[in-house]
Amino acid sequence: MGESEYRMFNGKRGQSIILDLFTALFVFLIVFIAIILLFNFYSNRLRDEIFRGELRDKAFMLGEIILSTGKPVDWTASNVEIIGLTTHDRHITQARFNELKDNIAYADAKDLFGLGGFDFYLRLLEIDGEIIGEYGNDIDLRGKEVVSLRRIVFYEGQAARLDVRVWRAPIIG
């Protein structure tokens, strides 16, 4: 093999190495971008699921607290530690519901319910849908992720429905 043939062979081999290098870099970049996109997708899904779980937990906690007798059992707005509306198993009285509505500020109720960072709305209805009373932040919830609970209760001896809604409060600041 002559010198000119040797140079021609080495030049093509050098071009082949460069082509292999660029091919490997291209494949690496494609795989790297795919991993980043998948990581971002699944981390967003995980964050959303954690958020929804926290929202569900707060809603169920609020529902359980509301359907308790509260603390002290004969609480008033001046001595309440835990706001419970029932006198016994799911029996809500008008006096307790009115005490909550008329004498406890919404911000104070949020603190007593342990709902820092969340807003809530309660609505007590007769079974046929007629509203008995409402309490909480009644805002337009379109576009917000809301957890709603519906509980069958007794109100003044009649079957009624308690609707509880919880959502994340807007961050002000």
C-alpha positions as a LaTeX table, in Angstrom:
\begin{tabular}{lrrr}
\hline
Residue & $x$ (\AA) & $y$ (\AA) & $z$ (\AA) \\
\hline
Met1 & 0.00 & 0.00 & 0.00 \\
Gly2 & 1.47 & 3.32 & $-1.04$ \\
Glu3 & 1.64 & 6.48 & 1.01 \\
Ser4 & $-1.25$ & 8.14 & $-0.84$ \\
Glu5 & $-3.46$ & 5.09 & $-0.32$ \\
Tyr6 & $-2.50$ & 5.07 & 3.38 \\
Arg7 & $-3.52$ & 8.74 & 3.81 \\
Met8 & $-6.78$ & 8.16 & 1.99 \\
Phe9 & $-7.57$ & 5.16 & 4.22 \\
Asn10 & $-6.74$ & 7.04 & 7.47 \\
Gly11 & $-8.77$ & 10.08 & 6.35 \\
Lys12 & $-11.86$ & 7.92 & 5.78 \\
Arg13 & $-11.30$ & 6.22 & 9.13 \\
Gly14 & $-11.13$ & 9.66 & 10.81 \\
Gln15 & $-14.35$ & 10.69 & 9.09 \\
Ser16 & $-15.94$ & 7.47 & 10.28 \\
Ile17 & $-14.93$ & 8.14 & 13.90 \\
Ile18 & $-16.38$ & 11.68 & 13.74 \\
Leu19 & $-19.61$ & 10.34 & 12.23 \\
Asp20 & $-19.83$ & 7.70 & 15.00 \\
Leu21 & $-19.20$ & 10.39 & 17.63 \\
Phe22 & $-21.99$ & 12.63 & 16.30 \\
Thr23 & $-24.37$ & 9.67 & 16.07 \\
Ala24 & $-23.61$ & 8.69 & 19.67 \\
Leu25 & $-24.07$ & 12.30 & 20.86 \\
Phe26 & $-27.38$ & 12.55 & 18.99 \\
Val27 & $-28.68$ & 9.32 & 20.56 \\
Phe28 & $-27.44$ & 10.45 & 23.99 \\
Leu29 & $-29.23$ & 13.80 & 23.67 \\
Ile30 & $-32.49$ & 12.13 & 22.59 \\
Val31 & $-32.35$ & 9.71 & 25.53 \\
Phe32 & $-31.37$ & 12.52 & 27.95 \\
Ile33 & $-34.27$ & 14.76 & 26.79 \\
Ala34 & $-36.70$ & 11.83 & 27.04 \\
Ile35 & $-35.56$ & 11.13 & 30.63 \\
Ile36 & $-35.95$ & 14.78 & 31.60 \\
Leu37 & $-39.43$ & 14.97 & 30.07 \\
Leu38 & $-40.53$ & 11.75 & 31.78 \\
Phe39 & $-39.10$ & 12.90 & 35.11 \\
Asn40 & $-40.94$ & 16.22 & 34.80 \\
Phe41 & $-44.20$ & 14.49 & 33.82 \\
Tyr42 & $-44.13$ & 12.03 & 36.71 \\
Ser43 & $-42.96$ & 14.57 & 39.29 \\
Asn44 & $-45.90$ & 16.82 & 38.30 \\
Arg45 & $-48.29$ & 13.89 & 38.62 \\
Leu46 & $-46.86$ & 13.02 & 42.02 \\
Arg47 & $-47.15$ & 16.63 & 43.21 \\
Asp48 & $-50.77$ & 16.80 & 41.99 \\
Glu49 & $-51.62$ & 13.53 & 43.73 \\
Ile50 & $-50.05$ & 14.72 & 46.99 \\
Phe51 & $-52.07$ & 17.94 & 46.69 \\
Arg52 & $-55.33$ & 16.05 & 46.08 \\
Gly53 & $-54.60$ & 13.69 & 48.98 \\
Glu54 & $-54.00$ & 16.61 & 51.31 \\
Leu55 & $-57.24$ & 18.22 & 50.12 \\
Arg56 & $-59.18$ & 14.98 & 50.71 \\
Asp57 & $-57.66$ & 14.60 & 54.17 \\
Lys58 & $-58.66$ & 18.15 & 55.14 \\
Ala59 & $-62.21$ & 17.64 & 53.85 \\
Phe60 & $-62.69$ & 14.36 & 55.72 \\
Met61 & $-61.14$ & 15.85 & 58.86 \\
Leu62 & $-63.54$ & 18.81 & 58.68 \\
Gly63 & $-66.49$ & 16.49 & 58.14 \\
Glu64 & $-65.55$ & 14.43 & 61.19 \\
Ile65 & $-65.00$ & 17.49 & 63.38 \\
Ile66 & $-68.33$ & 19.03 & 62.35 \\
Leu67 & $-70.14$ & 15.78 & 63.16 \\
Ser68 & $-68.60$ & 15.55 & 66.63 \\
Thr69 & $-70.02$ & 17.00 & 69.84 \\
Gly70 & $-67.15$ & 19.45 & 70.09 \\
Lys71 & $-65.07$ & 20.48 & 73.05 \\
Pro72 & $-66.31$ & 21.33 & 75.58 \\
Val73 & $-69.53$ & 19.44 & 74.95 \\
Asp74 & $-71.64$ & 22.49 & 75.82 \\
Trp75 & $-69.42$ & 24.95 & 73.94 \\
Thr76 & $-70.25$ & 28.53 & 73.12 \\
Ala77 & $-68.37$ & 31.02 & 70.96 \\
Ser78 & $-66.51$ & 32.29 & 74.02 \\
Asn79 & $-65.16$ & 28.92 & 75.25 \\
Val80 & $-65.02$ & 26.68 & 72.16 \\
Glu81 & $-61.92$ & 24.57 & 71.57 \\
Ile82 & $-63.37$ & 22.21 & 68.94 \\
Ile83 & $-66.47$ & 23.17 & 66.95 \\
Gly84 & $-68.78$ & 20.18 & 66.78 \\
Leu85 & $-72.40$ & 20.63 & 65.72 \\
Thr86 & $-73.94$ & 17.40 & 66.98 \\
Thr87 & $-75.41$ & 16.60 & 70.37 \\
His88 & $-75.19$ & 12.88 & 69.67 \\
Asp89 & $-74.69$ & 10.64 & 66.63 \\
Arg90 & $-75.26$ & 12.96 & 63.63 \\
His91 & $-77.99$ & 15.02 & 65.34 \\
Ile92 & $-77.33$ & 18.70 & 64.60 \\
Thr93 & $-79.31$ & 21.24 & 66.58 \\
Gln94 & $-80.43$ & 24.64 & 65.40 \\
Ala95 & $-78.84$ & 26.25 & 68.46 \\
Arg96 & $-75.37$ & 24.86 & 67.66 \\
Phe97 & $-75.57$ & 25.68 & 63.97 \\
Asn98 & $-76.72$ & 29.22 & 64.76 \\
Glu99 & $-73.96$ & 29.64 & 67.35 \\
Leu100 & $-71.44$ & 28.82 & 64.65 \\
Lys101 & $-73.05$ & 31.04 & 62.00 \\
Asp102 & $-73.82$ & 34.03 & 64.17 \\
Asn103 & $-71.03$ & 34.16 & 66.74 \\
Ile104 & $-67.84$ & 32.65 & 65.30 \\
Ala105 & $-65.91$ & 34.58 & 62.66 \\
Tyr106 & $-64.85$ & 32.61 & 59.59 \\
Ala107 & $-61.12$ & 33.15 & 60.24 \\
Asp108 & $-61.53$ & 31.90 & 63.83 \\
Ala109 & $-63.44$ & 28.84 & 62.62 \\
Lys110 & $-60.67$ & 28.04 & 60.10 \\
Asp111 & $-58.13$ & 28.14 & 62.93 \\
Leu112 & $-60.29$ & 25.96 & 65.19 \\
Phe113 & $-60.79$ & 23.45 & 62.38 \\
Gly114 & $-57.05$ & 23.39 & 61.63 \\
Leu115 & $-57.55$ & 24.51 & 58.05 \\
Gly116 & $-54.61$ & 26.84 & 57.64 \\
Gly117 & $-54.06$ & 27.34 & 53.91 \\
Phe118 & $-57.51$ & 26.00 & 53.01 \\
Asp119 & $-60.98$ & 27.52 & 52.69 \\
Phe120 & $-64.28$ & 25.79 & 53.40 \\
Tyr121 & $-68.00$ & 26.11 & 52.94 \\
Leu122 & $-70.78$ & 24.31 & 54.82 \\
Arg123 & $-74.38$ & 24.05 & 53.70 \\
Leu124 & $-77.15$ & 22.36 & 55.64 \\
Leu125 & $-80.15$ & 21.35 & 53.52 \\
Glu126 & $-83.42$ & 19.56 & 53.96 \\
Ile127 & $-83.57$ & 16.28 & 52.08 \\
Asp128 & $-85.69$ & 17.91 & 49.35 \\
Gly129 & $-82.89$ & 20.45 & 48.76 \\
Glu130 & $-84.24$ & 23.51 & 50.58 \\
Ile131 & $-81.39$ & 25.34 & 52.28 \\
Ile132 & $-81.54$ & 25.45 & 56.08 \\
Gly133 & $-78.33$ & 27.39 & 56.57 \\
Glu134 & $-74.88$ & 28.12 & 55.20 \\
Tyr135 & $-71.52$ & 29.03 & 56.65 \\
Gly136 & $-68.09$ & 29.68 & 55.24 \\
Asn137 & $-66.52$ & 31.17 & 52.18 \\
Asp138 & $-69.14$ & 31.04 & 49.41 \\
Ile139 & $-67.10$ & 32.07 & 46.38 \\
Asp140 & $-67.18$ & 31.06 & 42.74 \\
Leu141 & $-65.26$ & 27.78 & 42.68 \\
Arg142 & $-64.97$ & 27.38 & 38.91 \\
Gly143 & $-61.42$ & 26.48 & 38.01 \\
Lys144 & $-60.51$ & 25.42 & 41.55 \\
Glu145 & $-59.91$ & 21.90 & 42.70 \\
Val146 & $-62.54$ & 21.25 & 45.35 \\
Val147 & $-63.33$ & 18.23 & 47.49 \\
Ser148 & $-67.01$ & 17.96 & 48.35 \\
Leu149 & $-68.51$ & 15.68 & 50.97 \\
Arg150 & $-72.16$ & 14.98 & 51.55 \\
Arg151 & $-73.35$ & 13.56 & 54.85 \\
Ile152 & $-76.84$ & 12.56 & 55.88 \\
Val153 & $-77.62$ & 14.01 & 59.31 \\
Phe154 & $-80.59$ & 14.80 & 61.50 \\
Tyr155 & $-81.54$ & 18.43 & 62.01 \\
Glu156 & $-84.14$ & 19.11 & 64.66 \\
Gly157 & $-85.38$ & 15.52 & 64.37 \\
Gln158 & $-85.70$ & 15.50 & 60.57 \\
Ala159 & $-83.36$ & 13.93 & 58.03 \\
Ala160 & $-81.13$ & 16.53 & 56.40 \\
Arg161 & $-78.01$ & 16.76 & 54.30 \\
Leu162 & $-74.73$ & 18.44 & 55.23 \\
Asp163 & $-72.53$ & 19.47 & 52.31 \\
Val164 & $-68.89$ & 20.25 & 53.05 \\
Arg165 & $-66.54$ & 21.80 & 50.48 \\
Val166 & $-62.81$ & 22.37 & 50.96 \\
Trp167 & $-60.27$ & 23.95 & 48.59 \\
Arg168 & $-56.85$ & 25.53 & 48.79 \\
Ala169 & $-56.98$ & 29.18 & 49.82 \\
Pro170 & $-55.37$ & 31.67 & 47.46 \\
Ile171 & $-51.92$ & 32.80 & 48.49 \\
Ile172 & $-51.99$ & 36.48 & 49.28 \\
Gly173 & $-48.81$ & 38.31 & 49.38 \\
\hline
\end{tabular}
